[in-house]
């Protein structure tokens, strides 16, 4: 339990239902859907749609989606859905190389894979939901048409993207006022997006992937030199996949397999599972050093091996093996930072939303939706108001690499929903935002609860660090104890202040014996957990 004499927030407790999101309007929408008879999945989709409007830099219908959904909390019945989009059919490495393109740039049409979010929403709602898609999208439609106030973290994030918003006339028209991003408390409208959401609610996935919305998106991308076609959009389809898992001190942790980086979250847990936590302060340099080194090793594996399993042989069993975890763990020196760091290329961590919902029937949902960087590719289709993601930037243009761009291939993905279970039942749907940080964030959040006894809110409040992939620096938040930072520097780590708060997280835990739900929401965002 937190010290009540210091600023902070307590966990939220309730019995009927609970939702945790990064925006209060989205959390409220989720609870309203639960009260109207919707289930946890309906509430998650409805909340996400609201966030696509009120947190447009973090997520959108022009992005991708992953979901873990356990009816009645039953792990054996869990649906694991990969809603990440694919590269156009014409996107061959040879074509890019022939054009002198050796890497995929963010604000270019080539960073846009076919968005998978709307297909995922429609499939999941039709096959597992209780309410109609039209009903659960209505709150988002209303906010987009009638307006919503800009909240503090949203204003902060928008301001950082001013130059890129100015580069795209369509995006600038929607998100700039007198050449500036919006300030806290200003009312914002997105009427074109409202009309698009209304069409999706009435006509489902075909409204997005065929007809005028798809024509708007494809036409705009082609005008910029993109390879996308209407056929690419018509063929868009996510898929159900078998989840992967590992055991952590009596708990089972579930993730979606590659092309997502969930396998690396599990690998990190396997590595740190062998660390002694007896009489260890979770904020000590001793603990932080071990986490940093584990992160560097695991992310090296990620960038070498994680890719679309339909196109590449990803050695998941080996990555999750006890032998490999032991090998990595034993390479860590307790008294000094690694001098020979793994060398690979990665992009900065950016924006996503994660949503955790549990309903009256204990249906459990961990839902994550993203346009990758803040405002994604910062390219907006002119008529539909759809901001397009830049997930294709994660591809490499190297035919020898498993994550090389190819026709119909999904890029390595950072967004990863999570489920924690005991005895075949979910005890906590959870998620961590923050692009590349997410695998590392899953490890930090879970170990702070399981190893160090922090409650669901305390574990999210605690200071964060992150060893930047491809760099020899370690980001740390300003709340990290000065003594810890100094001690890590003495061990040889190059510590740098984080440019922005590191990540975000949402979680809801279940006490099956008491029938009580407990929610926590990351203070780095504007959101909250609400129960009833």
C-alpha positions as CSV (number, residue, x, y, z in Angstrom):
1,X,0.0,0.0,0.0
2,X,1.3,3.5,-0.9
3,X,2.3,6.0,1.7
4,X,-0.9,8.1,2.0
5,X,1.1,11.2,3.1
6,X,2.6,11.5,-0.4
7,X,1.0,12.4,-3.7
8,X,-0.3,9.5,-5.7
9,X,-3.4,7.5,-6.5
10,X,-4.8,4.4,-4.9
11,X,-6.0,1.4,-6.9
12,X,-9.7,1.4,-7.8
13,X,-11.8,-1.5,-6.4
14,X,-15.2,-2.7,-7.5
15,X,-17.2,-5.9,-8.1
16,X,-19.3,-5.6,-11.2
17,X,-16.9,-4.4,-13.9
18,X,-13.7,-2.5,-14.4
19,X,-11.9,-0.7,-17.2
20,X,-8.5,1.0,-17.3
21,X,-7.5,3.3,-20.3
22,X,-5.2,6.2,-20.9
23,X,-8.0,8.7,-21.3
24,X,-10.9,9.3,-18.9
25,X,-13.5,9.7,-21.7
26,X,-12.5,6.3,-23.0
27,X,-12.7,4.7,-19.6
28,X,-16.1,6.2,-19.0
29,X,-17.3,5.0,-22.4
30,X,-16.1,1.5,-21.6
31,X,-18.1,1.5,-18.3
32,X,-21.2,2.8,-20.0
33,X,-21.0,0.0,-22.5
34,X,-20.7,-2.6,-19.7
35,X,-23.7,-1.1,-17.9
36,X,-25.7,-1.3,-21.2
37,X,-25.1,-5.1,-21.4
38,X,-21.9,-5.1,-23.4
39,X,-19.1,-7.5,-22.5
40,X,-15.5,-6.7,-21.9
41,X,-14.6,-7.0,-25.6
42,X,-17.4,-4.6,-26.6
43,X,-16.2,-2.1,-24.0
44,X,-12.6,-2.4,-25.1
45,X,-13.5,-1.7,-28.7
46,X,-15.7,1.2,-27.8
47,X,-13.0,2.7,-25.5
48,X,-10.4,2.3,-28.3
49,X,-12.7,4.0,-30.8
50,X,-13.0,7.0,-28.4
51,X,-9.2,7.1,-28.0
52,X,-8.9,7.1,-31.8
53,X,-10.7,10.4,-31.6
54,X,-9.5,12.0,-28.3
55,X,-5.9,10.6,-28.5
56,X,-5.3,10.7,-32.2
57,X,-1.6,10.9,-31.9
58,X,-1.6,7.5,-30.1
59,X,-4.0,5.4,-32.0
60,X,-6.4,5.4,-34.9
61,X,-8.4,3.4,-37.4
62,X,-5.5,3.8,-39.7
63,X,-3.4,1.6,-37.4
64,X,-3.2,-2.0,-36.2
65,X,-4.6,-4.0,-33.3
66,X,-3.8,-7.0,-31.2
67,X,-6.2,-8.6,-28.7
68,X,-6.3,-11.3,-26.0
69,X,-9.8,-12.2,-24.9
70,X,-10.7,-14.9,-22.3
71,X,-14.4,-15.6,-21.9
72,X,-15.2,-16.1,-18.3
73,X,-11.5,-15.8,-17.6
74,X,-10.9,-19.3,-19.0
75,X,-7.5,-19.5,-20.5
76,X,-8.4,-22.7,-22.4
77,X,-11.1,-20.6,-24.3
78,X,-8.8,-17.6,-24.9
79,X,-9.0,-15.9,-28.3
80,X,-5.7,-14.5,-29.4
81,X,-6.0,-12.2,-32.4
82,X,-3.3,-10.6,-34.6
83,X,-4.7,-7.6,-36.3
84,X,-1.6,-6.2,-37.8
85,X,-1.6,-5.2,-41.5
86,X,0.5,-6.4,-44.4
87,X,2.7,-4.7,-47.0
88,X,1.3,-4.1,-50.4
89,X,1.5,-7.0,-53.0
90,X,4.0,-4.9,-55.0
91,X,6.3,-4.2,-52.1
92,X,9.4,-6.2,-53.0
93,X,12.9,-5.5,-51.6
94,X,14.2,-5.4,-55.2
95,X,11.8,-2.6,-56.1
96,X,12.9,-0.5,-53.1
97,X,16.5,-1.1,-53.8
98,X,16.0,-0.2,-57.5
99,X,14.6,3.1,-56.3
100,X,17.6,3.8,-54.1
101,X,15.5,3.2,-51.0
102,X,17.6,1.4,-48.3
103,X,15.4,2.1,-45.3
104,X,11.7,3.0,-44.9
105,X,11.2,6.6,-43.9
106,X,8.5,7.6,-41.5
107,X,6.7,10.3,-43.4
108,X,6.5,8.4,-46.7
109,X,3.8,6.2,-48.2
110,X,6.1,3.2,-47.9
111,X,5.8,3.3,-44.1
112,X,2.1,2.6,-44.4
113,X,1.1,-1.1,-44.4
114,X,-2.6,-1.9,-44.9
115,X,-4.2,-0.9,-41.6
116,X,-5.6,-3.9,-39.7
117,X,-7.5,-2.3,-36.8
118,X,-10.9,-2.0,-38.4
119,X,-10.9,-5.6,-39.6
120,X,-9.9,-6.8,-36.1
121,X,-12.7,-4.7,-34.4
122,X,-15.3,-6.1,-36.8
123,X,-14.2,-9.7,-36.6
124,X,-13.9,-9.7,-32.8
125,X,-17.2,-7.9,-32.3
126,X,-19.1,-10.2,-34.6
127,X,-17.6,-13.4,-33.1
128,X,-17.3,-12.5,-29.4
129,X,-19.3,-9.3,-28.7
130,X,-22.8,-8.8,-27.4
131,X,-23.7,-5.3,-28.7
132,X,-23.7,-4.1,-32.3
133,X,-20.7,-2.4,-33.7
134,X,-22.8,0.6,-34.5
135,X,-23.8,0.9,-30.8
136,X,-20.3,0.6,-29.4
137,X,-18.8,3.1,-31.9
138,X,-21.5,5.8,-31.1
139,X,-19.5,7.5,-28.2
140,X,-16.5,8.0,-30.5
141,X,-18.8,9.2,-33.4
142,X,-20.3,11.8,-31.0
143,X,-17.0,13.0,-29.6
144,X,-15.6,13.5,-33.2
145,X,-18.6,15.4,-34.3
146,X,-19.6,17.4,-31.2
147,X,-16.1,18.0,-30.0
148,X,-13.8,17.0,-27.1
149,X,-11.5,19.1,-24.9
150,X,-7.7,18.6,-25.4
151,X,-6.2,17.1,-22.2
152,X,-2.7,17.8,-20.8
153,X,-0.8,14.8,-22.1
154,X,-2.5,15.0,-25.5
155,X,-1.5,18.7,-25.8
156,X,2.1,17.9,-24.7
157,X,2.4,15.1,-27.3
158,X,0.8,17.1,-30.1
159,X,3.3,20.0,-29.6
160,X,6.2,17.7,-30.2
161,X,4.9,16.8,-33.7
162,X,4.3,20.4,-34.9
163,X,6.9,20.3,-37.8
164,X,5.6,17.0,-39.2
165,X,2.0,18.1,-38.9
166,X,3.0,21.2,-40.9
167,X,4.4,18.9,-43.6
168,X,1.1,17.3,-44.4
169,X,-1.6,19.7,-45.5
170,X,-4.5,17.3,-44.6
171,X,-3.2,16.6,-41.1
172,X,-2.3,20.3,-40.5
173,X,-5.8,21.3,-41.5
174,X,-7.3,19.1,-38.8
175,X,-4.8,19.4,-35.9
176,X,-3.4,22.9,-36.2
177,X,-5.1,26.1,-35.4
178,X,-3.4,29.3,-36.6
179,X,-0.3,27.2,-37.3
180,X,-0.1,25.8,-33.8
181,X,-1.1,22.7,-32.1
182,X,-4.0,22.9,-29.7
183,X,-3.6,23.9,-26.1
184,X,-5.1,22.2,-23.0
185,X,-8.8,22.9,-22.8
186,X,-9.4,23.9,-26.4
187,X,-12.3,22.1,-28.0
188,X,-11.5,20.0,-31.0
189,X,-13.7,18.4,-33.7
190,X,-13.0,15.8,-36.4
191,X,-16.2,15.7,-38.5
192,X,-14.6,13.7,-41.4
193,X,-13.5,11.0,-38.9
194,X,-17.0,11.0,-37.4
195,X,-18.6,10.3,-40.7
196,X,-16.1,7.6,-41.4
197,X,-16.7,5.9,-38.0
198,X,-20.5,6.1,-38.7
199,X,-20.1,4.3,-42.0
200,X,-18.0,1.6,-40.3
201,X,-20.6,1.2,-37.6
202,X,-23.4,0.8,-40.1
203,X,-21.6,-1.3,-42.8
204,X,-18.7,-3.1,-41.0
205,X,-15.3,-3.8,-42.4
206,X,-16.3,-3.4,-46.1
207,X,-17.0,0.3,-45.4
208,X,-13.3,0.7,-44.7
209,X,-11.6,-1.8,-47.0
210,X,-13.8,-1.3,-50.1
211,X,-15.6,1.7,-51.5
212,X,-15.0,5.4,-51.0
213,X,-13.0,5.2,-47.7
214,X,-10.5,2.8,-49.2
215,X,-10.4,4.8,-52.5
216,X,-9.6,7.9,-50.5
217,X,-6.7,6.2,-48.6
218,X,-5.3,4.3,-51.6
219,X,-5.6,7.3,-53.9
220,X,-3.7,9.5,-51.4
221,X,-1.0,7.0,-50.9
222,X,-0.6,6.5,-54.6
223,X,-0.3,10.2,-55.1
224,X,2.7,10.1,-52.8
225,X,4.3,7.3,-54.7
226,X,2.9,4.4,-52.7
227,X,2.4,0.9,-54.1
228,X,-1.0,0.3,-52.4
229,X,-4.0,-0.9,-54.4
230,X,-7.7,-1.4,-53.8
231,X,-7.0,-5.2,-54.0
232,X,-4.5,-4.9,-51.1
233,X,-7.3,-3.4,-49.0
234,X,-10.0,-5.8,-50.1
235,X,-7.7,-8.7,-49.1
236,X,-6.9,-7.4,-45.6
237,X,-7.5,-9.9,-42.9
238,X,-6.2,-10.5,-39.4
239,X,-6.0,-14.0,-37.9
240,X,-6.5,-16.0,-34.7
241,X,-3.2,-17.4,-33.5
242,X,-2.2,-19.8,-30.7
243,X,-0.8,-17.7,-27.8
244,X,2.7,-18.3,-26.4
245,X,3.5,-18.3,-22.7
246,X,6.1,-18.8,-20.0
247,X,5.9,-19.6,-16.3
248,X,7.1,-16.9,-13.9
249,X,7.2,-18.0,-10.2
250,X,4.0,-19.8,-10.3
251,X,2.2,-17.5,-12.7
252,X,1.5,-18.1,-16.4
253,X,2.1,-15.1,-18.7
254,X,0.5,-15.1,-22.1
255,X,1.5,-13.2,-25.2
256,X,0.7,-13.2,-29.0
257,X,3.5,-14.9,-31.0
258,X,5.6,-13.0,-33.6
259,X,5.4,-10.9,-35.7
260,X,4.9,-9.1,-32.3
261,X,7.6,-8.7,-29.7
262,X,5.7,-10.5,-27.0
263,X,8.2,-13.3,-27.2
264,X,10.8,-10.9,-26.0
265,X,8.7,-9.9,-22.9
266,X,8.6,-13.6,-22.1
267,X,12.3,-14.1,-22.7
268,X,13.1,-11.2,-20.4
269,X,11.0,-12.8,-17.6
270,X,12.9,-16.0,-18.2
271,X,16.2,-14.2,-17.8
272,X,15.2,-12.2,-14.6
273,X,13.6,-15.3,-13.1
274,X,17.0,-16.4,-12.1
275,X,18.0,-13.2,-10.3
276,X,18.1,-13.3,-6.5
277,X,15.5,-10.8,-5.1
278,X,16.2,-11.5,-1.4
279,X,16.6,-8.2,0.4
280,X,16.9,-6.4,-2.9
281,X,15.4,-2.9,-3.3
282,X,13.6,-2.8,-6.7
283,X,14.9,0.8,-7.2
284,X,18.5,-0.1,-6.3
285,X,21.4,0.1,-8.8
286,X,22.0,-3.6,-8.2
287,X,18.5,-4.5,-9.6
288,X,18.5,-1.8,-12.3
289,X,21.8,-3.0,-13.6
290,X,20.6,-6.5,-14.0
291,X,17.5,-5.4,-15.8
292,X,19.4,-3.1,-18.1
293,X,21.8,-5.9,-19.2
294,X,18.9,-8.4,-19.6
295,X,17.2,-5.9,-21.8
296,X,20.2,-5.3,-24.1
297,X,20.6,-9.0,-24.6
298,X,16.9,-9.7,-25.2
299,X,16.5,-6.8,-27.6
300,X,19.5,-8.0,-29.6
301,X,17.7,-11.3,-30.1
302,X,14.5,-9.4,-31.0
303,X,16.2,-7.5,-33.8
304,X,18.0,-10.6,-35.1
305,X,15.0,-13.0,-35.2
306,X,11.5,-11.5,-34.7
307,X,9.5,-11.3,-37.9
308,X,6.4,-12.5,-39.6
309,X,6.3,-16.2,-38.9
310,X,4.5,-16.8,-42.2
311,X,7.5,-15.6,-44.1
312,X,10.4,-16.3,-41.8
313,X,11.6,-19.1,-39.5
314,X,11.4,-17.5,-36.1
315,X,13.0,-19.8,-33.4
316,X,10.3,-19.1,-30.7
317,X,11.0,-22.4,-28.8
318,X,14.7,-21.6,-28.6
319,X,14.1,-17.9,-27.7
320,X,12.0,-19.1,-24.8
321,X,14.1,-22.1,-23.7
322,X,15.5,-22.3,-20.2
323,X,18.9,-23.0,-21.7
324,X,19.0,-19.8,-23.7
325,X,17.7,-17.8,-20.8
326,X,20.5,-19.3,-18.7
327,X,23.1,-18.5,-21.3
328,X,22.0,-14.9,-21.5
329,X,21.8,-14.5,-17.7
330,X,25.3,-16.0,-17.2
331,X,26.8,-13.5,-19.6
332,X,25.8,-10.6,-17.3
333,X,28.5,-9.3,-15.0
334,X,27.1,-8.1,-11.7
335,X,29.9,-5.5,-11.2
336,X,30.1,-3.8,-14.6
337,X,28.2,-2.8,-17.7
338,X,28.8,-4.7,-20.9
339,X,31.4,-3.0,-23.0
340,X,30.6,-4.9,-26.3
341,X,27.0,-3.9,-26.8
342,X,24.8,-5.6,-29.4
343,X,24.9,-3.7,-32.6
344,X,21.6,-3.3,-34.5
345,X,19.2,-0.6,-35.7
346,X,15.9,0.3,-34.1
347,X,13.5,3.2,-34.1
348,X,12.6,5.3,-31.1
349,X,9.7,4.2,-28.9
350,X,6.5,6.2,-29.4
351,X,2.7,6.0,-29.2
352,X,0.1,3.3,-28.6
353,X,-3.0,2.8,-26.4
354,X,-3.6,-0.2,-24.2
355,X,-6.9,-1.1,-22.6
356,X,-7.8,-3.6,-19.9
357,X,-11.4,-4.6,-19.1
358,X,-13.1,-7.2,-17.0
359,X,-16.9,-7.4,-16.9
360,X,-19.5,-8.9,-14.5
361,X,-19.1,-12.4,-16.0
362,X,-15.4,-12.1,-15.7
363,X,-14.8,-12.0,-19.4
364,X,-11.3,-10.5,-19.6
365,X,-9.8,-8.4,-22.4
366,X,-6.3,-7.0,-23.0
367,X,-6.6,-4.8,-26.1
368,X,-3.9,-2.7,-27.8
369,X,-4.3,-0.4,-30.8
370,X,-1.6,1.7,-32.4
371,X,-0.4,3.9,-35.2
372,X,3.2,3.5,-34.0
373,X,4.9,6.9,-33.8
374,X,3.0,9.9,-32.5
375,X,0.5,10.5,-35.3
376,X,2.0,7.6,-37.2
377,X,3.3,8.5,-40.6
378,X,1.7,12.0,-40.1
379,X,-0.1,11.4,-43.4
380,X,-3.9,11.9,-43.4
381,X,-6.3,10.7,-46.1
382,X,-8.1,13.9,-47.2
383,X,-11.7,13.0,-47.4
384,X,-12.1,10.3,-44.6
385,X,-9.9,12.0,-42.0
386,X,-8.0,8.7,-41.4
387,X,-4.5,9.3,-40.1
388,X,-2.2,6.5,-41.4
389,X,0.3,4.6,-39.3
390,X,4.0,4.1,-40.0
391,X,4.3,0.5,-39.0
392,X,6.2,-0.3,-42.2
393,X,9.1,1.7,-40.9
394,X,10.0,-1.4,-38.8
395,X,10.8,-3.3,-41.9
396,X,14.4,-3.5,-43.1
397,X,15.4,-3.4,-46.8
398,X,17.9,-6.3,-46.7
399,X,16.9,-9.6,-48.4
400,X,19.0,-11.6,-46.0
401,X,17.2,-10.3,-42.9
402,X,14.1,-12.2,-41.6
403,X,12.3,-8.8,-41.2
404,X,12.9,-7.7,-44.8
405,X,9.9,-6.1,-46.5
406,X,8.1,-8.4,-48.8
407,X,4.7,-8.6,-50.5
408,X,1.9,-9.4,-48.1
409,X,4.3,-9.5,-45.1
410,X,3.7,-8.1,-41.7
411,X,6.6,-6.1,-40.1
412,X,8.1,-6.8,-36.7
413,X,5.5,-5.3,-34.3
414,X,6.0,-3.6,-30.9
415,X,2.4,-3.7,-29.5
416,X,1.7,-6.6,-27.2
417,X,-1.4,-7.3,-25.1
418,X,-0.7,-9.4,-22.0
419,X,-2.6,-11.8,-19.7
420,X,-1.5,-13.1,-16.3
421,X,-3.1,-16.4,-15.2
422,X,-3.1,-18.9,-12.3
423,X,-4.7,-22.4,-12.3
424,X,-6.2,-21.9,-15.8
425,X,-7.9,-18.6,-15.0
426,X,-7.0,-15.1,-15.8
427,X,-6.0,-13.0,-12.8
428,X,-5.0,-9.9,-14.7
429,X,-5.4,-8.6,-18.2
430,X,-2.7,-5.9,-18.6
431,X,-0.8,-3.9,-21.2
432,X,2.2,-1.5,-21.4
433,X,2.5,1.2,-24.0
434,X,5.6,2.8,-25.4
435,X,6.7,1.3,-28.7
436,X,10.0,-0.6,-28.2
437,X,9.8,-0.2,-24.5
438,X,6.8,-2.5,-24.2
439,X,8.6,-5.9,-23.8
440,X,10.8,-4.3,-21.2
441,X,7.9,-2.6,-19.6
442,X,6.0,-5.9,-19.2
443,X,9.0,-7.3,-17.4
444,X,9.3,-4.3,-15.1
445,X,5.5,-4.1,-14.3
446,X,5.1,-7.8,-13.5
447,X,8.3,-8.2,-11.5
448,X,7.5,-5.2,-9.4
449,X,4.2,-6.8,-8.5
450,X,5.3,-10.5,-8.2
451,X,8.9,-10.1,-6.9
452,X,8.6,-6.9,-4.8
453,X,5.0,-7.0,-3.6
454,X,3.9,-3.7,-5.1
455,X,0.2,-3.2,-5.8
456,X,-1.3,-2.8,-9.2
457,X,-1.0,1.0,-9.0
458,X,2.4,1.3,-7.3
459,X,3.9,-1.0,-9.9
460,X,2.9,1.5,-12.6
461,X,3.8,4.6,-10.6
462,X,7.5,3.6,-10.0
463,X,10.3,5.2,-11.9
464,X,11.4,3.6,-15.2
465,X,14.5,3.1,-17.1
466,X,15.1,1.8,-20.6
467,X,18.3,0.7,-22.4
468,X,17.7,2.2,-25.8
469,X,17.9,-0.4,-28.6
470,X,20.8,0.2,-30.9
471,X,22.4,2.7,-28.5
472,X,24.8,2.4,-25.6
473,X,22.7,4.8,-23.5
474,X,20.1,4.1,-20.8
475,X,17.1,6.5,-20.5
476,X,15.9,7.2,-17.0
477,X,12.9,9.2,-15.7
478,X,13.6,12.2,-13.4
479,X,11.9,10.4,-10.5
480,X,14.6,7.8,-10.5
481,X,16.7,8.2,-7.2
482,X,19.8,10.3,-7.8
483,X,21.9,7.7,-5.9
484,X,20.7,4.9,-8.2
485,X,21.6,6.9,-11.3
486,X,25.1,7.8,-9.9
487,X,25.7,4.1,-9.0
488,X,24.7,3.0,-12.5
489,X,27.1,5.5,-14.0
490,X,29.8,4.1,-11.8
491,X,29.1,0.6,-13.2
492,X,29.7,2.0,-16.7
493,X,26.2,2.8,-17.9
494,X,25.7,5.9,-20.0
495,X,22.7,7.4,-18.3
496,X,20.7,10.1,-20.1
497,X,17.4,11.8,-18.9
498,X,14.4,10.5,-20.8
499,X,13.1,12.9,-23.4
500,X,9.5,12.1,-22.4
501,X,7.8,9.9,-19.8
502,X,8.6,6.3,-20.5
503,X,5.6,4.3,-21.7
504,X,2.3,3.9,-20.1
505,X,0.3,1.0,-18.7
506,X,-3.2,-0.2,-17.7
507,X,-4.3,-3.3,-15.7
508,X,-7.2,-4.9,-14.0
509,X,-6.7,-7.8,-11.5
510,X,-9.2,-10.3,-10.3
511,X,-9.6,-11.7,-6.8
512,X,-11.7,-14.8,-7.6
513,X,-12.3,-15.7,-4.0
514,X,-13.5,-12.3,-2.9
515,X,-15.2,-11.4,-6.2
516,X,-13.3,-8.1,-6.2
517,X,-11.7,-6.3,-9.2
518,X,-8.8,-3.9,-8.7
519,X,-7.7,-1.5,-11.4
520,X,-4.6,0.6,-12.0
521,X,-3.8,3.3,-14.6
522,X,-0.5,4.9,-15.5
523,X,0.0,8.4,-14.1
524,X,2.1,9.3,-17.2
525,X,-1.1,9.5,-19.2
526,X,-4.3,11.4,-18.7
527,X,-6.4,8.3,-18.0
528,X,-7.8,6.4,-15.1
529,X,-9.4,3.1,-14.0
530,X,-13.1,3.1,-13.2
531,X,-15.2,0.3,-11.7
532,X,-18.8,-0.1,-10.7
